[in-house]
Amino acid sequence: MLASTLIPSAGRLPLWLTAVALGGIAWNAFGALQFAGSITATPESLVADGLTAEQAAIMTGYPVWMTIAFFVGVGGGLIGSVFLLAWPAAARPVLAVSLVAYALLWIGDAVHGVFAAMGTPQVVILTLVVAIAAALFAVAGLRSGSPT
């Protein structure tokens, strides 16, 4: 019963869980800014920011489903992190959708040449995004009392 030792039965959250949820909110708020930048970017603005013309073309040529996956991942992560604080029973399914969306985005980056064009930093960043989404999902399991 690890969950029962980590999560008090009273309504008050332990400090570590509050920190995780607030970190999830901050992380996904930053992700929302990245998403906004990605949908407003043009090849010219990306080249001006230092990308090559090929990289800019790939970054602005995502299939629609990848843009939707990014939106669902970041939106679900943000909402799920808020739910982790206030409505724990609702957090886990929302964070599950976020995790699946980010996993699909990772696959899309691999299949559509984003990793090849952008290199190791893009692989590392998106892998970290998926890992954080998985960690938030796991913590939501502790918070809701569900097994992870």
Secondary structure, DSSP 4 states (H G I P E B T S, - for coil): -HHHHHS-SSSPPPHHHHHHHHHHHHHHHHHHHHHHHHHH--HHHHHHTT--HHHHHHHH---HHHHHHHHHHHHHHHHHHHHHHH-HHHHHHHHHHHHHHHHHHHHHHHHTTHHHHH-HHHHHHHHHHHHHHHHHHHHHHHHHT---
